[in-house]
Amino acid sequence: FVHPMCNSVWLFLSYCFESCSSTVTDELCVNNYQTEIFNQLPSSLARRRSLNYHQDRGTTETSHPVEKYPGLAGEARDKATTQPIRSLPVCMQRKREARDLRHLQTDTVGRWESWKRNQSINRKRLGEQVGEAMARLLPWSSILHTIEGRFGVGVKAYFVFLRYLLYLNLLLCLVIGGTILIPTAVYDSNGDRGLLRFEGNDSVLDFFVGSGFLERSPVFYGFYARSSLDLLCLNTPLLFLLGTLTVLILSLVMVVRRTVVGYKHTWLLGNRYNIHMSYKVFCGWDFCIQDPEVADLKRSFIRNELKLYLEEERFQQREARRTLGQWAHLYSLRGLLHFLVLVLLGGAFCLIYYATMASKAERNGDYLILRLLLHYLPPIVITLVNFFLPHVFRHISSFEDYSLTTQVNATLVRSIFLKLASLGIYLFFLLPNSQQECWENQFGKEMYKLSVFDFLACFCNTFFIAYPRKWFVDRYPSSWLARLSGKQHFLIPFNVLDLVYSQTVTWVGLFYCPMLPFIETVKLMAVFYIKKLTVLQFCVPAQRMFRASSSSVLFHFMLLLGLIMAVITLGITLHQFEPSSSCGPFVGSATVFNVTAVCVDSLPGPAQSTLRYLSSEAFVLPLILAQIVVLTSFESRRRANGKAIERLKDMLVMSTSDKHFLLKQHTLSLRRQKKTFKAPTTVSGTREGSSTTMKDPSAGIGEDSHIAQLKDPSA
């Protein structure tokens, strides 16, 4: 009885051992196969080559930052733990697993650590929600989305730039109000001086010219006097100078910051990475679009981008096939056109000179309309020149046979030079005479008139040119005049230049017209709605998109040029001309900067020594050394970030190579399986046992037993 039982147990144990050994063998084979595939990956081969290269050189540096710093992968995973489980983009089973994992982590780390982690997650969620709420509270966000959907990112960039200038002027208003207006209103010793004092000879003309009641108001320099607040280190002149310098420094910091940040993004994502046509085709569509009209517009934008890309490729091919004679003819034509541009610029400057001289020689006995025209003659000439010549430059650049991007850049450079140079020429001819009575008010009036007339020009261009043109083209579309004028397009570069010109006028006239930032703020709000009406009602989407409009680097760089010009102009006028002896807070001072000497002399001895040391040449050397140290640290960080970017690029390339390799191996495996099922097999078996073998040696690992069971059910 014992022997048959022992035999059965022995057979069962033998069967279990064979099964386990076959299972272990299959798993080992699969693991060996996976290891072999992993060793054949391009990334593994490249890593081994790099490791051997560094070992030969005696170093142990790895080629991937994740290998060198293993914590990077953990940081990327930890970011996902801050998201609520409900918002995770996974299925319900994965959400349950994530919930169980978080509970497990909570039980592992302890209650105190778990409570701190939960508080950190809650703070991050609260910060994200507050950021989203603040983004929804931004003014004109819905209008900007509408403009972007119909006219693209370029037109939206103009309105975003306008909104940025509005924020900047609001900040300048706070500075001017806190340093000049509020102290003057609170500590005004002359009670008879009101904000607005009307007299019998005041008229409506004074509002446009800046004379009369406006000249006696806080709008201009002559309203402020030293008697308002006269302490040693807290007086009206010192606050006036402090407010102006604070505004200029704050504007410089903000504009430079926006320019540098935009340039960094352009440098990282613009010129160093070529956006191929495959990216435009497969990744250019926005799947959040629901409106059919917006979808058609987005499709047209993608089509226009492809046309622009093909046109640039065609231009490069045509440029490569040019002969020496064609190049000589082209350079001679470009030289002639450059000379024509210089002639046009010279003629514009001569017109500005004669207009300025005619405005200075006005006669008081003329009629009201004639006097108003003479007052506004220089702004009229400057506006007309800046309106017509950029369009002439745009047509001239089309004959120079540049690429489309170069044509736009050439037109922009010439237009920038025209606008800033015309303003500079006007200011040069307008340089005041120090013997003139209260010359600061006269200079402030000219800046005030430039700002007011710029707004009037925008208003008239919209309602007296754009609207009649739109009405005529819609009413008589088949007429030759309608075909000649065509449909209106919103020219982004020229409109941006208008904003830069207006802000430059504000900076130049800030010292002599302290209320100019307030006027500019109101004007920008009105200009926003006027331009919105122009874009949505009178314009059609352009067929060619402006490439530089997606990044506002060019806009802020032009704004930086305007700020530099304003600082130079203010520095020249404040240094070269003595303050007027009849008006203003600096009456009796030799220069504007002498008011600081009185305050410094009233301070204690150590404070005087410290201030004199900070303003001396001895402080320059440590300041330069500190700047060198800071710049060196930033340069080292830039190089380290550049190396990290290059390594990440190599990782992306290797991951793509790995995907191609695995796809190829998967395809070969499928082909082998198909050949295995189609090929004839030979099955051999006995009555005692069932052993099935396949004669095809190309069968994959683990396939023999599975196919044998299909062929022989008794196995």
C-alpha positions in Angstrom: 0.0 0.0 0.0 2.9 2.3 0.8 4.8 1.8 -2.4 2.1 2.9 -4.8 1.3 6.0 -2.6 5.0 6.9 -2.5 5.2 6.4 -6.2 2.3 8.8 -6.8 3.7 11.4 -4.4 7.0 11.1 -6.2 5.4 11.5 -9.6 3.5 14.6 -8.3 6.6 16.2 -6.8 8.5 15.4 -10.0 5.8 17.0 -12.1 5.7 20.1 -9.8 9.5 20.4 -9.9 9.5 20.1 -13.7 6.8 22.7 -13.9 8.5 25.1 -11.6 11.9 24.6 -13.3 10.2 25.2 -16.7 8.5 28.3 -15.4 11.8 29.6 -13.8 13.6 28.8 -17.0 11.0 30.7 -19.1 11.2 33.7 -16.8 15.0 33.6 -16.9 14.9 33.4 -20.6 12.5 36.3 -20.8 14.7 38.3 -18.5 17.8 37.5 -20.5 16.0 38.5 -23.7 14.9 41.8 -22.1 18.4 42.5 -20.9 19.7 41.7 -24.3 17.2 44.1 -25.9 18.1 46.8 -23.3 21.8 46.4 -24.0 21.1 46.9 -27.7 19.2 50.2 -27.3 21.0 53.3 -28.8 20.9 55.1 -25.5 22.6 52.2 -23.7 25.3 52.0 -26.4 25.9 55.7 -26.3 26.0 55.6 -22.5 28.6 52.8 -22.6 30.7 54.7 -25.2 30.6 57.8 -23.1 31.5 55.9 -19.9 34.4 54.2 -21.6 35.6 57.5 -22.9 35.5 59.2 -19.5 37.1 56.1 -17.9 40.0 56.4 -20.4 40.4 60.0 -19.5 40.2 59.2 -15.8 36.8 60.9 -15.1 33.5 59.6 -14.0 31.2 62.2 -15.5 28.0 60.8 -17.0 26.2 62.1 -20.1 22.7 62.5 -18.6 21.8 64.7 -15.7 19.3 62.2 -14.4 22.1 59.7 -13.9 24.4 62.3 -12.3 21.6 63.6 -10.1 19.1 60.9 -9.4 16.9 63.2 -7.4 15.7 65.0 -10.5 13.3 62.2 -11.5 11.9 62.2 -7.9 11.3 65.9 -8.1 9.3 65.5 -11.3 7.2 62.8 -9.7 6.6 64.8 -6.6 5.1 67.6 -8.6 2.2 65.2 -9.6 1.4 64.6 -5.9 0.3 68.2 -5.4 -2.6 67.7 -7.9 -6.0 66.6 -6.6 -6.8 63.0 -7.4 -10.0 64.1 -9.1 -8.0 66.3 -11.6 -5.5 63.6 -12.6 -5.7 62.7 -16.3 -5.9 58.9 -15.7 -8.7 56.3 -15.4 -10.6 55.5 -12.2 -8.5 52.5 -11.4 -5.3 54.5 -11.5 -6.9 57.2 -9.3 -7.8 54.5 -6.7 -4.2 53.3 -6.8 -2.9 56.9 -6.4 -5.2 57.4 -3.4 -4.0 54.1 -1.8 -0.4 55.1 -2.5 -0.9 58.5 -0.8 -2.5 56.8 2.2 0.5 54.4 2.4 2.9 57.3 2.3 1.0 59.0 5.0 1.2 55.9 7.2 4.9 55.5 6.5 6.1 59.0 7.2 4.1 59.7 10.3 1.4 62.1 11.3 3.5 65.2 11.8 5.3 64.8 8.5 2.0 63.9 6.8 0.4 67.0 8.2 3.2 69.3 7.0 3.0 67.7 3.5 -0.8 68.2 3.4 -0.4 71.8 4.4 2.2 72.3 1.7 -0.1 70.8 -0.9 -3.0 72.9 0.3 -0.8 76.1 0.0 0.2 75.2 -3.5 -3.4 74.6 -4.5 -4.4 77.8 -3.0 -1.7 79.7 -4.8 -2.7 78.1 -8.1 -6.4 79.0 -7.5 -5.5 82.6 -6.6 -3.3 82.9 -9.7 -6.2 81.6 -11.9 -8.6 84.1 -10.2 -6.2 87.0 -10.7 -5.7 86.0 -14.4 -9.5 86.1 -14.8 -9.6 89.5 -13.2 -7.2 91.0 -15.7 -8.9 93.8 -17.7 -10.0 93.2 -21.2 -9.2 89.4 -21.1 -12.3 88.4 -23.0 -11.7 91.1 -25.6 -8.2 89.9 -26.1 -9.4 86.3 -26.6 -11.9 87.5 -29.2 -9.2 89.5 -31.0 -6.8 86.5 -30.9 -9.5 84.2 -32.3 -10.2 86.4 -35.3 -6.9 88.1 -36.0 -4.2 85.9 -34.5 -1.5 86.3 -31.9 0.1 89.2 -33.6 -2.8 91.6 -33.2 -3.3 90.4 -29.7 0.4 91.2 -28.9 -0.3 94.8 -29.8 -3.1 95.1 -27.3 -1.1 93.3 -24.6 1.7 95.8 -25.2 -0.9 98.6 -24.9 -2.1 97.1 -21.6 1.4 96.9 -20.3 2.0 100.6 -21.1 -1.2 101.3 -19.2 0.1 99.5 -16.1 3.4 101.3 -16.4 1.7 104.7 -16.5 -0.5 103.8 -13.6 2.6 103.0 -11.6 4.2 106.3 -12.7 1.0 108.1 -11.6 1.4 106.6 -8.1 5.0 107.7 -7.9 4.2 111.3 -9.1 1.2 111.5 -6.9 3.1 110.4 -3.8 6.2 112.6 -4.3 4.8 115.7 -5.9 1.0 116.2 -6.0 0.0 115.0 -2.5 2.8 116.9 -0.6 2.0 120.0 -2.6 -1.7 119.8 -1.9 -1.3 119.0 1.8 1.4 121.5 2.7 0.3 124.4 0.4 0.9 127.5 2.4 -0.8 129.8 -0.1 -4.5 129.1 0.4 -5.6 131.3 -2.5 -3.9 128.9 -5.0 -6.5 126.5 -6.2 -6.1 123.6 -8.6 -8.1 125.4 -11.3 -8.4 129.2 -11.4 -10.4 130.6 -14.2 -10.1 134.2 -15.4 -12.0 136.4 -17.8 -9.7 135.9 -20.8 -9.8 132.0 -20.6 -11.3 130.1 -23.6 -11.7 126.7 -25.0 -8.4 127.2 -27.0 -6.5 127.0 -23.7 -7.4 123.4 -23.3 -5.7 122.5 -26.6 -2.8 124.9 -26.3 -2.1 124.5 -22.6 -2.4 128.1 -21.7 -4.7 130.1 -19.5 -6.3 128.1 -16.7 -4.2 125.0 -17.5 -1.0 127.0 -17.2 -2.1 128.0 -13.6 -2.9 124.4 -12.7 -0.8 121.5 -11.4 -0.4 120.3 -15.0 2.7 122.4 -15.6 6.0 123.1 -13.8 5.2 126.8 -13.0 2.4 125.9 -10.6 4.8 124.4 -8.0 6.7 126.6 -5.6 9.3 126.1 -2.9 7.0 127.7 -0.3 4.6 124.7 -0.4 7.0 122.6 1.7 10.3 124.2 2.8 12.3 122.0 5.1 16.0 121.2 4.9 15.7 117.6 3.7 12.0 117.6 2.9 11.1 120.3 0.5 9.3 120.7 -2.8 12.4 120.9 -5.1 13.9 117.8 -3.5 10.7 115.8 -3.9 10.3 117.1 -7.4 13.7 115.8 -8.4 13.3 112.6 -6.4 9.9 111.8 -8.1 11.4 112.4 -11.6 14.5 110.2 -11.0 12.3 107.5 -9.4 10.0 107.4 -12.4 12.9 107.2 -14.9 14.8 104.5 -12.9 11.6 102.5 -12.4 10.7 102.7 -16.0 14.3 101.6 -17.0 14.1 98.6 -14.7 10.7 97.4 -15.9 11.5 97.9 -19.6 14.9 96.2 -19.4 13.4 93.3 -17.5 10.7 92.7 -20.0 13.2 93.1 -22.9 15.7 90.6 -21.3 13.0 88.0 -20.5 11.5 88.2 -24.0 15.0 87.9 -25.5 15.8 84.9 -23.4 12.6 83.1 -24.6 13.4 84.1 -28.2 16.9 82.9 -27.9 15.9 79.6 -26.4 12.9 78.8 -28.7 13.4 81.0 -31.7 16.7 80.9 -33.7 18.2 77.8 -32.1 15.3 75.5 -33.0 14.0 75.2 -36.5 10.2 74.8 -36.7 9.8 72.4 -39.6 6.7 72.0 -41.7 5.8 68.7 -39.9 5.5 70.6 -36.7 3.2 73.2 -38.3 1.0 70.4 -39.8 0.7 68.0 -36.9 1.1 70.3 -33.9 -0.3 73.6 -35.1 -4.0 72.9 -34.4 -5.8 74.0 -31.3 -8.2 71.3 -30.2 -10.0 73.7 -27.8 -11.6 75.6 -30.7 -15.4 75.2 -30.9 -16.6 78.1 -33.0 -16.7 77.2 -36.8 -15.6 80.7 -37.8 -12.6 80.5 -35.4 -11.7 77.1 -36.8 -11.8 78.4 -40.4 -9.6 81.3 -39.3 -7.1 79.0 -37.6 -7.0 76.8 -40.7 -6.3 79.9 -42.8 -3.5 80.9 -40.4 -1.8 77.5 -40.7 -2.2 77.7 -44.4 -0.6 81.1 -44.5 2.2 80.0 -42.3 2.9 77.1 -44.7 2.8 79.6 -47.6 5.2 81.9 -45.8 7.6 79.0 -45.1 7.5 77.8 -48.7 8.0 81.3 -49.9 11.1 81.7 -47.7 12.5 78.4 -49.0 11.8 79.5 -52.6 13.6 82.8 -51.9 16.6 81.0 -50.6 16.8 78.8 -53.7 16.4 81.8 -56.0 19.1 83.6 -54.0 21.5 80.7 -54.4 21.0 80.7 -58.2 22.0 84.3 -58.7 24.9 85.1 -60.9 27.6 87.7 -60.3 25.9 90.2 -62.7 22.6 89.8 -61.0 24.2 90.5 -57.6 25.9 93.6 -59.0 22.6 94.9 -60.4 20.8 94.1 -57.1 23.4 95.9 -55.0 23.3 99.0 -57.2 19.5 99.1 -57.0 19.7 98.7 -53.2 22.2 101.5 -52.9 20.0 103.8 -55.0 17.0 103.0 -52.8 19.0 103.6 -49.6 19.9 107.0 -51.0 16.2 107.7 -51.7 15.4 106.8 -48.1 18.0 109.3 -46.9 16.6 112.0 -49.1 13.1 111.4 -47.8 14.4 111.5 -44.2 16.3 114.8 -44.9 13.2 116.3 -46.5 11.1 115.3 -43.4 13.6 116.9 -41.0 13.6 120.1 -43.1 9.8 120.2 -42.9 9.9 119.8 -39.1 12.5 122.7 -38.9 10.4 125.1 -40.9 7.2 124.1 -39.0 9.0 124.8 -35.7 10.2 128.2 -36.8 6.8 129.2 -38.1 5.2 128.1 -34.8 7.7 130.2 -32.8 7.0 133.3 -35.0 3.2 133.3 -34.5 1.4 136.6 -34.2 -1.2 137.4 -31.6 -3.4 139.4 -33.9 -4.4 136.4 -36.1 -7.7 134.7 -36.0 -8.4 131.9 -33.5 -8.3 129.1 -36.0 -5.1 130.4 -37.5 -3.5 130.7 -34.1 -4.6 127.2 -33.2 -3.1 125.9 -36.5 0.2 127.7 -35.9 0.3 126.3 -32.4 -0.2 122.7 -33.7 1.9 123.1 -36.9 4.9 121.1 -35.6 2.8 118.2 -34.3 0.8 118.2 -37.5 3.9 118.0 -39.6 5.4 115.3 -37.4 2.2 113.2 -37.4 1.9 113.5 -41.2 5.5 112.5 -41.8 5.2 109.6 -39.4 2.0 108.5 -41.1 3.0 108.5 -44.7 6.8 107.7 -44.8 6.5 104.3 -43.1 4.2 103.2 -45.9 6.6 104.6 -48.4 9.4 102.6 -46.7 7.3 99.5 -46.8 6.9 99.8 -50.6 10.6 100.6 -51.1 11.7 97.5 -49.2 9.6 95.4 -51.6 11.8 96.5 -54.5 15.0 95.6 -52.7 14.4 91.9 -53.2 14.8 90.9 -49.5 13.1 88.0 -47.8 9.7 88.8 -46.2 11.2 88.8 -42.7 14.0 91.1 -43.8 11.6 93.4 -45.5 9.6 93.8 -42.3 12.7 94.3 -40.2 14.1 96.9 -42.6 10.8 98.8 -42.6 10.7 98.7 -38.8 14.3 100.0 -38.5 13.7 102.9 -40.8 10.3 103.7 -39.2 11.9 103.6 -35.7 14.7 106.0 -36.9 12.1 108.3 -38.5 9.9 108.5 -35.4 12.6 109.0 -32.8 14.8 111.2 -35.0 11.8 113.4 -35.9 11.1 113.9 -32.3 14.7 114.5 -31.5 15.0 117.1 -34.3 12.0 118.9 -33.0 13.3 118.9 -29.5 16.7 120.2 -30.8 15.0 123.1 -32.6 12.8 123.7 -29.6 15.6 124.0 -27.1 14.5 126.8 -24.8 16.2 130.1 -24.2 17.3 130.5 -20.6 16.5 134.2 -20.8 12.9 133.5 -21.6 10.4 134.0 -18.8 9.4 130.6 -17.3 10.8 128.6 -20.2 10.0 125.4 -18.4 6.2 126.0 -18.9 6.8 126.6 -22.6 8.7 123.3 -23.0 6.0 121.5 -21.1 3.3 123.0 -23.3 5.0 121.6 -26.4 5.1 118.1 -24.9 1.4 118.5 -23.9 0.4 119.5 -27.4 2.3 116.6 -28.9 0.4 114.2 -26.6 -3.0 115.8 -27.3 -2.5 115.9 -31.0 -1.4 112.3 -31.1 -4.7 111.3 -29.6 -6.6 113.6 -32.0 -4.8 111.9 -34.9 -5.8 108.5 -33.7 -9.4 109.5 -33.2 -9.6 111.2 -36.7 -7.9 108.3 -38.4 -10.6 105.9 -37.0 -13.7 107.9 -37.6 -12.8 110.1 -40.6 -10.6 107.7 -42.6 -11.1 104.1 -41.6 -14.9 104.2 -41.2 -15.6 106.0 -44.6 -13.2 103.6 -46.3 -15.0 100.6 -44.8 -18.4 102.0 -45.8 -17.3 102.8 -49.3 -15.7 99.4 -49.9 -18.8 97.6 -48.6 -21.2 99.9 -50.6 -19.4 100.0 -53.9 -17.1 96.9 -54.0 -16.8 96.9 -57.8 -15.6 100.5 -58.2 -12.0 101.2 -59.2 -11.4 103.3 -56.1 -12.6 100.4 -53.8 -10.3 98.0 -55.7 -7.5 100.4 -55.4 -7.8 101.0 -51.7 -8.7 97.4 -50.9 -9.7 96.1 -47.5 -8.1 97.4 -44.4 -5.5 95.4 -42.5 -4.2 96.2 -39.0 -0.5 97.0 -39.5 1.0 95.9 -36.2 4.5 97.5 -36.5 3.2 100.9 -37.3 0.7 100.9 -34.5 3.3 99.8 -32.1 5.6 102.6 -33.2 2.7 105.1 -32.4 2.6 103.7 -28.8 6.4 104.0 -28.5 6.3 107.6 -29.8 3.5 108.6 -27.4 5.3 107.0 -24.3 8.6 108.7 -25.3 6.8 112.1 -25.4 5.5 111.3 -21.9 9.0 110.6 -20.5 10.5 113.6 -22.2 7.9 116.0 -20.8 7.6 114.4 -17.4 9.7 117.0 -15.5 8.1 120.0 -17.1 4.5 118.6 -17.2 4.1 116.3 -14.1 0.5 115.5 -15.0 1.5 114.0 -18.3 1.5 110.3 -17.0 -2.1 110.9 -15.9 -3.0 112.3 -19.3 -1.2 109.3 -20.9 -3.2 106.8 -18.8 -6.5 108.3 -19.8 -5.4 108.5 -23.4 -4.3 104.8 -23.5 -7.6 103.7 -22.2 -9.4 105.6 -24.9 -6.9 104.4 -27.5 -7.6 100.8 -26.5 -11.3 101.0 -27.3 -10.7 103.0 -30.4 -8.3 100.4 -31.7 -10.6 97.6 -30.7 -13.4 99.2 -32.8 -11.0 99.6 -35.7 -9.9 96.0 -35.6 -13.2 94.3 -35.0 -15.3 96.5 -37.3 -13.1 98.0 -40.0 -10.3 95.5 -40.6 -9.9 92.0 -42.0 -7.3 89.4 -41.0 -4.0 89.8 -42.9 -2.9 87.1 -45.3 0.6 87.3 -44.1 1.3 87.1 -40.4 3.9 89.2 -38.6 6.5 86.7 -37.2 8.0 89.0 -34.6 4.6 89.7 -33.0 4.4 86.5 -31.1 7.3 87.6 -28.9 7.2 91.2 -27.8 11.0 91.6 -27.7 11.1 94.0 -30.6 8.3 96.1 -29.1 10.1 96.5 -25.7 13.4 97.2 -27.4 11.9 100.1 -29.3 10.4 101.3 -26.0 13.9 101.1 -24.4 15.3 103.2 -27.2 12.6 105.8 -26.6 13.4 105.8 -22.8 17.1 106.3 -23.6 16.3 109.2 -25.8 14.1 110.8 -23.1 16.8 110.4 -20.5 19.4 112.0 -22.8 17.0 114.9 -23.6 16.2 115.5 -19.9 19.9 115.3 -18.9 20.9 117.9 -21.5 18.1 120.4 -20.6 18.6 120.1 -16.8 22.4 120.4 -17.1 22.7 123.1 -19.7 20.0 125.5 -18.7 19.6 127.3 -15.4 16.2 127.2 -13.7 13.9 130.1 -14.4 13.9 132.9 -11.8 10.2 133.6 -12.2 8.5 130.3 -11.6 8.9 126.8 -10.4 10.3 125.2 -7.2 14.0 125.8 -8.2 13.8 129.6 -8.1 17.2 130.9 -6.9 19.2 127.8 -7.6 22.1 127.8 -10.0 21.2 124.2 -11.2 18.5 121.7 -10.4 20.9 119.4 -8.6 22.1 122.0 -6.1 19.1 121.3 -3.9 20.7 118.1 -2.7 23.8 120.0 -1.4 21.7 121.9 1.2 20.2 118.7 2.6 23.6 117.0 2.8 25.1 119.9 4.6 22.4 119.8 7.3 23.1 116.1 8.1 25.5 114.9 10.9 29.1 114.4 10.1 29.1 110.6 9.7 26.1 110.8 7.3 27.8 113.5 5.3 31.0 111.4 5.0 29.1 108.4 4.0 27.1 110.2 1.3 30.3 111.9 -0.1 32.1 108.6 -0.2 29.2 107.0 -2.1 29.3 109.9 -4.6 33.1 109.9 -5.0 35.4 108.0 -7.3 36.7 105.8 -4.5 33.4 104.0 -4.3 33.5 103.1 -8.0 36.2 100.4 -7.7 34.4 98.2 -5.2 31.2 98.8 -7.1 32.8 97.6 -10.3 34.3 94.6 -8.5 30.9 93.6 -7.1 29.4 93.9 -10.6 32.1 91.7 -12.0 31.4 89.0 -9.3 27.7 89.1 -10.0 28.2 89.0 -13.7 30.6 86.1 -13.3 28.1 84.1 -11.3 25.4 84.8 -13.8 27.7 83.8 -16.6 28.6 80.5 -14.9 24.9 79.8 -14.3 24.2 80.5 -17.9 26.9 78.1 -19.0 25.6 75.4 -16.6 22.1 75.8 -17.9 23.3 75.6 -21.4 25.1 72.3 -20.7 21.9 71.0 -19.0 19.9 72.0 -22.1 22.3 70.2 -24.4 22.1 67.1 -22.3 18.3 67.2 -22.2 18.4 67.5 -26.0 20.6 64.5 -26.2 18.2 62.6 -24.0 15.3 63.5 -26.2 17.2 62.3 -29.3 18.2 59.1 -27.6 14.6 58.4 -26.4 13.4 58.9 -30.0 16.1 56.4 -31.2 15.0 54.0 -28.5 11.4 54.2 -29.7 12.4 53.5 -33.3 14.6 50.6 -32.2 11.8 49.0 -30.0 9.3 49.5 -32.8 11.6 47.7 -35.2 12.1 44.8 -32.7 8.3 44.6 -32.2 7.7 44.4 -35.9 10.3 41.6 -36.3 8.7 39.7 -33.4 5.3 39.9 -35.0 6.7 38.7 -38.3 8.3 35.7 -36.5 5.0 34.9 -34.8 3.2 34.9 -38.2 5.8 32.7 -39.7 5.5 30.3 -36.8 1.8 29.8 -37.1 1.9 29.4 -40.9 4.9 27.0 -41.0 4.2 23.2 -40.9 5.0 21.6 -37.5 5.8 18.0 -36.5 4.3 16.7 -33.3 5.7 13.5 -31.7 4.1 11.9 -28.7 3.9 8.6 -26.7 1.2 6.9 -24.7 2.9 7.4 -21.3 3.5 11.1 -21.6 2.9 14.0 -23.9 6.0 15.7 -25.1 5.6 18.0 -28.1 8.4 19.6 -30.0 8.6 22.1 -32.9 11.1 21.8 -35.6 11.0 25.5 -36.4 14.0 27.0 -34.5 12.9 30.5 -35.1 10.0 30.3 -32.7 10.1 32.7 -29.8 10.9 31.9 -26.2 7.9 30.4 -24.4 6.0 29.7 -27.6 6.7 25.9 -27.7 4.5 24.8 -24.9 1.6 27.1 -25.9 1.5 25.9 -29.5 1.9 22.3 -28.4 -1.2 22.6 -26.3 -3.1 23.9 -29.2 -2.0 21.0 -31.4 -2.3 18.2 -28.9 -5.2 18.6 -26.3 -4.0 15.5 -24.4 -0.9 17.2 -23.4 
